[in-house]
């Protein structure tokens, strides 16, 4: 997970994985279980439509504001799925770095930074409450440091915060709640 300092540069989350388990000890002759999983998503604090279109053009599909997610993928040949996961992973750098380069030095003020921190608070909330990998790790005694390392260093929460209608911040929330076709 990349959490840029600049509020105009979007957060990027990505990971692609392959799991394989040993054959069950209590079921002689049972096959090993395997599957692929992964995802990439773009989490902006401010919407720049050209950035979102650029990000999507690498997969030609929309998932919320930007991304792809899959899990428990094992219904095709392993080599075919490995090729798919590799293609997804290989598209991350060309999809994200041009956006980061364009936005990293954009001037910002305290109001922009406060909004970014509120959005990061929402990111933390999602990860701790809903993310399958995070909740699994926390419930099964995983290494806390490893589980929480993807969280931003700083975040903020305000009770029932609502941005002014029509503002840039409001436009982001509207896009989050009312997804649209970006490409």
N, C-alpha and C positions, 0 to 999 in steps of 0.2 A: 504494500500500500504506500502510495506517495501522497503526502499531505503538504503541498507547497505553501510557502510563507505568504505569498501574494494572494489576496482574496479573489483576484480575477483569473488565477490559474486553477483549473479544476483538480480535485482529488482523483487519483486513479487507483483502483483496486484490481488486481489480477492474480490468478493462480490457476495452474492446470496440473492435474494429478492422476496417478494411476495407483489403484489399490489391488492387492492380491493377498488372499488369506490362505493359510494352510488348510488342508483337508480336515474336516471335523474329526476329532479323535473318537467321538462316540458313534460315528457312522462310517464303518470301514467301507472303503471303495468309493466314498462320496468325492465328487470332483472339487478342486480348488475353486473358490469364488474370485472373480475379478471384475473390475469396472473402472471406467474413466469418469472424471469429473472436472469441472473448472468453470472459470468465468472471468470476464473483464467488464468493469463498468466505470463510467465517467460520472463523477458527482460534483457538479459545479455549484458555487455559491452565487454566481451570476451567469445568466444565459447569454452566450454569443452564438447565434444560430449557425453562423458559418463554421464554428468549431464543432458543434454537434453534428452538422452535416459531414464535415471532414472525418470525424471519428466513425460515423456510421458507414461511410463509403467503403471502409475496409472489410465490412461483413455484409453490407447491403441489406441490413435489417435493423429494426428498432426494438429495443428492450428498455422501456422507461425513457429516461433522458439519454441513455447510452450504454449499451452493454449486451452481453450474452451470458447465459448461465445454463449449465447442464450438470446432472449428477446421475449416478447409477446407470451409466451408459455402457451396456454390454450386449446389445442385441444385434451387433454386426461383428464381422471379423476383427480381431485385435489389431492387425496391421492397418486396416482401413480407419479404425477409430484413433490409432496412434497418429496417423497422417492428419486426421481432422484436428486433434488436440494440438499437434505441432503447428499446423496452419494458423490456428487461433492464436497460439503463443507468439508466433512469428509476426503477426499483424499488430501486436501491442505497440512496439516502438514506432513504426511509421504512422500509427494512428494517433499517438499521444505526444511525442516529442515536438512536432511542429506547433501544436497548440501551446505547450509549455513554453517554447521559445518565444512565441508571439505574446504571451500574457505575463510572463514572469517579472518584467520590469514596468508593468503598467502602474502609474501612480495611484495610490489609494490613501484614504483617510481613516480616522478612528471609527467612523460609522460603518465603512466597508468591512473593517476588521471585526467589529462587533457582530455583524451579520454572518461573516465567515465562521466565527466562534459558535454562534447559535446553530448553524448548519452542521458544524462538527459535533455539537451536542446531539443532534438528531442522528448522526452517523453512529455515535457511541451507543445511543439508545437502541438502534436497530441491531447492532452487533451483539449487545448483551442480552437482548430480549428475544430476537428472532433468528439470528444467524445460526444455522445448523451446526457448523463446525465449532463455533465459539461455545454455544450452549452444551454441545456434546463434551467438549474438553473440560468445561467447568464442572459438569455433573459427574464426570468419570475420574476426577483427580489428576488431570493433566497438569503440566508445568504452567503455573499461572503466568509467569513472565513470557513464556512462548505464546500463550493464548492471547494475551493482551497487547503484544508488541505492535499489532497493526493499528491500534487506536492512536488518534492524534495526541501530541504532547499536551495541547491545551484545548479546552472546549468551554461552552457556556450554556446555561439554561436560564430562561425567564418564563415565569408562569403565564400561560395563555398569550404568548407573543403573537401579534398580528401586524404584519407590515401594512403600510398605507396602500390602499387600493390604487392600482395603476403604476406603483413604483417598480423599480427593477427587481427589488426583493419579492414583491407580490407576483411579478411575472414568473419568477422561478417557482414559487409555490403553486401557481396556477398550472404550470407545465408539469409539475410533479403529480398533481391531482387529476389533471386532464391530459393524458398523454396524446401526442399527435405524431403524424408521420413526418419525420425530419428529412427524409430523402425521397 
